[in-house]
Amino acid sequence: MTTETEITEQDDQELYEHHRFVVDKGQSPLRIDKWLMNHVQNASRSKIQSAADAESILVNDKPIKSNYKVNPGDVISIVMAHPPRDTEVYPEDIPLNILHEDHEVIVVNKEAGMVVHPGHGNYTGTLVNALVYHFQNLPTASEHGMRPGLVHRIDKNTSGLLVIAKTELAMMMLAKEFFDHTIERTYQALVWGDFKEDSGTIEGNIGRSLKDRTVMDVFPNGEYGKEAITHFKVIERFGYVTLIECKLETGRTHQIRAHMKFIGHPLFNDATYGGDKILKGTTFSKYRQYIDNCFKIMPRQALHAKSLGFIHPGTKKKVFFESELPEDFKLLIEKWRAYAVNVNQ
């Protein structure tokens, strides 16, 4: 028996079940790598062993080694970081800002406005379409049939760093790091309001809003959603808005955006979470015009995925990447910095 269903969701990270088997009652003890070679089409022993090393083979919901011997009634699952493919993704010659590339991974600095992967309403022009084009021009692409291995995502209108796996093993190992919360990610955000403290932690389950399924909500009592923890610290205060750094302990869909709204500090110009209105400041018409000009400078939520650290799946050593704020974000901060100076004179 085999099924293809999503088994768990980890915000930017999702693990999907590609195969599920129930071992026959009459099965004699047999190594699982040999057993799977007989049940999964085109599965080589090396691929199965690599999947086991990346903890992508589960027996009764627990990861096992490739020398595990199957028993009658065992439930065997094979999970991967990408859903089973049911549509073709076509290559498109779209420029990419690649910070780093080697045999196992690519680190990309995504521009705001680019959707990460094809989906409803966005079947072309995505980061994945660009990666497919890039991969087909790599010297080793024809040898290994590489395709972009997404292990996490950032929102369309959020800029910043993404790591993409170039091999199945790298994808499995990076997915495991995201699942275990060992990936280090920092974001910078401009949010409405000032903070009493210089740093803090926001805790509250995040799940789909019960009123609007297109947005996420915070459920502080834990009765719904999934655990979410965001650490923040103040970088610079401008009075009516504050530049902060956020470090994610967990990774949930819209985590920073939902958590900041929850504590009363929505992201500046975040239309989805109420940040595209004047939430702090004066009632003077000159101030309203100033805010409108700020919105025009950065016509999106003020959020940038600034740094990314992880254990490299090839070298097994820690690597760290950092990106500069994009131009619209820099101009917005400069405008607020000048405003704060003028107000305090």
C-alpha positions in Angstrom: 0.0 0.0 0.0 1.4 3.4 -0.9 0.0 6.9 -0.5 1.3 10.5 -1.2 0.2 13.0 1.4 1.6 15.9 3.3 2.5 14.6 6.8 3.8 17.7 8.6 4.2 21.4 8.1 7.1 23.6 9.4 6.3 27.1 8.1 8.8 27.7 5.4 9.7 24.1 5.8 7.3 21.3 4.9 8.0 17.6 4.9 5.9 15.4 2.6 5.2 11.7 2.6 6.0 10.3 -0.8 5.5 6.6 0.0 3.8 4.6 2.8 3.9 0.8 3.1 2.6 -1.7 5.6 4.7 -4.8 5.8 2.9 -8.1 5.1 2.2 -10.4 8.1 4.2 -13.1 6.5 7.4 -11.1 5.9 10.6 -12.7 7.2 13.3 -10.4 8.7 15.0 -8.4 5.9 17.2 -5.3 5.8 15.0 -2.3 5.0 17.3 -1.1 2.2 16.9 -4.4 0.4 13.1 -4.4 1.2 12.6 -0.9 -0.3 14.6 -1.8 -3.4 11.8 -4.3 -4.2 9.0 -1.9 -3.5 10.1 1.5 -4.7 10.5 2.0 -8.5 14.0 3.1 -9.6 15.3 3.1 -6.0 19.0 2.2 -5.8 20.6 0.9 -2.6 22.8 4.0 -2.3 19.8 6.3 -2.6 18.0 4.4 0.1 21.0 4.5 2.4 21.4 8.2 1.8 17.7 8.7 2.6 18.2 6.7 5.8 21.3 8.8 6.8 19.1 12.0 6.3 16.4 10.4 8.6 13.9 10.5 5.7 12.9 6.8 6.2 10.5 6.3 9.1 9.3 3.1 10.6 6.3 3.5 12.8 7.0 7.3 12.7 10.6 7.0 13.9 13.7 7.4 11.7 15.8 4.2 11.3 19.2 3.2 9.9 19.5 1.3 6.5 20.4 -1.9 8.3 17.1 -2.0 10.2 15.3 -5.3 9.6 11.6 -5.0 8.8 9.0 -6.8 10.8 5.5 -7.9 10.0 3.0 -5.0 10.4 5.7 -2.2 10.3 4.5 1.0 8.8 7.2 2.4 6.5 7.2 6.1 5.4 9.5 7.9 3.0 9.4 11.7 3.5 11.0 14.4 1.5 11.2 18.2 1.6 9.2 18.7 -1.6 5.7 17.5 -2.5 5.2 14.8 -5.1 5.5 16.5 -8.4 2.3 16.6 -10.5 3.1 19.5 -12.8 6.1 20.4 -14.9 8.1 23.5 -14.1 9.6 25.2 -17.1 13.0 27.0 -17.2 13.0 30.8 -17.5 16.0 33.0 -18.1 15.5 35.2 -15.0 18.6 36.9 -13.4 19.5 35.5 -10.0 21.6 37.2 -7.2 23.7 34.2 -6.2 25.8 34.7 -3.1 27.3 31.3 -3.0 27.2 28.1 -5.1 29.0 24.7 -4.7 28.2 21.1 -5.5 25.6 20.8 -2.8 23.9 24.1 -2.3 23.1 27.5 -3.7 22.5 30.6 -1.5 20.3 33.2 -3.3 19.5 36.8 -2.3 15.8 37.0 -3.5 14.4 40.3 -4.6 11.1 41.5 -3.2 8.2 40.8 -5.6 9.5 37.4 -6.7 7.4 34.4 -5.8 9.5 31.5 -4.6 7.7 28.6 -6.3 4.8 28.1 -8.8 1.3 28.0 -7.3 -2.1 29.3 -7.9 -1.9 32.5 -9.9 1.9 32.3 -10.1 2.9 29.6 -12.5 5.7 31.5 -14.2 8.3 34.1 -13.2 9.1 32.4 -9.9 12.5 31.6 -8.3 12.0 28.0 -9.1 11.6 28.7 -12.8 14.8 30.7 -12.6 16.6 27.9 -10.8 15.5 25.3 -13.3 17.0 27.4 -16.1 20.2 27.9 -14.0 20.5 24.2 -13.3 20.1 23.1 -16.9 23.1 25.2 -17.7 25.3 23.7 -15.0 28.0 21.2 -16.2 26.7 18.4 -14.0 23.0 18.9 -14.6 22.7 16.3 -17.3 24.6 13.8 -15.2 22.5 14.0 -12.1 19.2 15.4 -13.4 19.3 18.1 -10.8 16.3 20.2 -9.9 15.9 23.0 -7.4 15.6 21.6 -3.9 13.6 24.1 -1.9 13.8 23.5 1.9 12.3 26.8 3.0 10.5 29.9 1.6 10.1 33.6 2.2 7.1 35.6 1.2 6.7 37.2 -2.2 7.2 40.8 -0.9 10.0 39.8 1.6 13.5 40.1 0.3 16.5 38.2 1.4 18.4 34.9 1.7 17.4 31.4 0.7 19.4 28.2 0.6 18.5 25.7 -2.1 19.8 22.2 -2.2 21.3 20.8 -5.4 21.3 17.1 -4.5 18.7 14.9 -2.9 20.9 14.2 0.1 21.6 17.9 0.6 17.9 18.6 0.5 17.1 15.9 3.1 19.9 17.0 5.4 18.9 20.7 5.2 15.2 19.8 5.7 16.2 18.0 8.8 18.1 21.1 10.1 15.0 23.2 9.6 12.8 20.6 11.2 15.1 20.5 14.2 15.3 24.3 14.5 19.1 24.3 14.1 19.1 26.7 11.2 20.1 30.3 12.2 18.1 33.0 10.6 17.9 36.7 11.3 15.6 39.2 9.8 15.5 43.0 9.9 12.1 44.7 10.1 10.7 48.2 10.5 7.7 48.1 12.7 5.2 50.6 14.0 5.6 52.0 17.5 8.4 52.2 20.1 9.4 49.5 22.6 9.9 49.9 26.3 12.5 47.2 26.3 15.6 46.7 24.1 14.9 43.1 23.5 12.3 40.4 24.1 10.7 37.1 23.1 7.3 36.5 21.6 5.6 33.2 22.2 2.3 32.1 20.8 1.0 29.4 18.6 0.5 30.4 15.0 -2.2 28.9 12.7 -4.6 29.9 10.0 -7.0 32.6 11.0 -10.4 31.1 11.9 -12.0 34.1 10.1 -9.7 34.5 7.1 -7.8 31.5 5.8 -5.4 33.8 3.8 -3.8 35.2 7.0 -2.2 33.7 10.1 -3.3 34.3 13.6 -1.7 34.0 17.0 -3.3 31.6 19.6 -1.5 32.4 22.9 -3.3 29.6 24.9 -2.0 26.9 22.6 -5.4 25.5 21.8 -4.8 25.9 18.0 -1.9 26.3 15.6 1.8 25.3 16.1 4.4 26.5 18.6 6.1 29.7 17.4 9.0 31.6 19.1 10.4 34.9 17.9 13.3 36.7 19.6 13.7 40.4 18.8 16.1 43.3 19.7 16.0 47.0 18.9 18.5 48.2 16.4 17.4 51.8 16.1 14.5 53.9 17.4 12.8 56.6 15.3 10.0 57.5 17.7 6.9 56.4 15.7 8.6 53.4 14.2 11.5 51.1 15.2 14.1 49.1 13.3 14.4 45.7 14.9 16.3 42.4 14.3 14.3 39.2 14.7 15.8 35.8 15.2 13.5 32.8 14.6 13.6 29.9 17.0 10.8 28.2 15.0 9.7 28.9 11.4 6.0 29.3 10.8 4.2 30.9 7.9 4.2 34.7 8.3 5.7 34.2 11.8 7.3 37.6 12.2 4.4 39.5 10.6 1.8 37.7 12.8 3.8 37.9 16.0 4.5 41.6 15.5 0.9 42.4 14.9 0.0 40.4 18.0 2.1 42.5 20.3 0.9 45.8 18.7 3.8 46.5 16.4 2.7 45.6 12.8 5.4 45.7 10.1 5.5 49.1 8.3 3.4 49.0 5.2 2.3 45.4 5.7 -1.1 45.5 4.1 -2.0 42.0 5.2 -1.5 42.6 8.9 -2.7 46.2 9.1 0.6 48.0 8.8 -0.4 50.1 5.7 -2.2 52.7 7.8 -0.9 55.4 10.1 -0.8 53.7 13.5 1.5 56.1 15.3 2.2 59.8 15.0 0.5 63.1 14.7 -2.7 64.2 12.9 -1.0 66.9 10.9 -1.6 66.7 7.1 2.1 67.2 6.5 2.8 64.0 8.6 0.2 62.1 6.6 1.9 63.2 3.4 5.2 62.1 4.8 3.9 58.6 5.6 2.4 58.3 2.1 5.8 59.2 0.7 7.4 56.5 2.9 4.8 54.0 1.6 5.8 54.9 -2.0 9.5 54.4 -1.3 8.8 50.9 0.0 5.5 49.7 -1.3 5.7 46.4 0.6 6.2 45.1 4.1 9.5 46.3 5.6 11.0 42.9 6.1 14.3 41.4 4.9 15.9 38.0 5.6 19.3 39.3 6.4 21.4 36.3 7.5 21.5 32.5 7.2 23.6 30.0 9.0 23.6 26.2 8.7 25.7 23.1 8.8 26.9 22.5 5.2 25.6 19.1 4.0 28.9 18.4 2.2 31.6 19.7 4.5 29.5 19.2 7.7 30.9 22.6 8.9 29.0 25.6 9.9 28.6 28.3 7.2 27.1 31.7 7.5 25.9 34.2 4.9 24.7 37.8 5.2 23.1 40.2 2.8 22.8 44.0 2.7 19.4 45.6 3.0 17.9 46.3 -0.4 17.8 49.9 -1.7 14.1 50.6 -0.9 14.7 49.5 2.7 17.8 51.6 3.0 16.0 54.7 1.6 13.1 54.2 4.0 15.5 54.0 7.0 17.4 57.1 5.9 14.1 59.0 5.5 13.0 58.0 9.1 16.4 58.8 10.5 16.2 62.3 9.0 12.7 62.8 10.3 13.6 61.7 13.9 16.6 64.2 13.9 14.3 67.0 12.7 11.6 66.2 15.3 14.1 66.2 18.2 15.8 69.4 17.3 
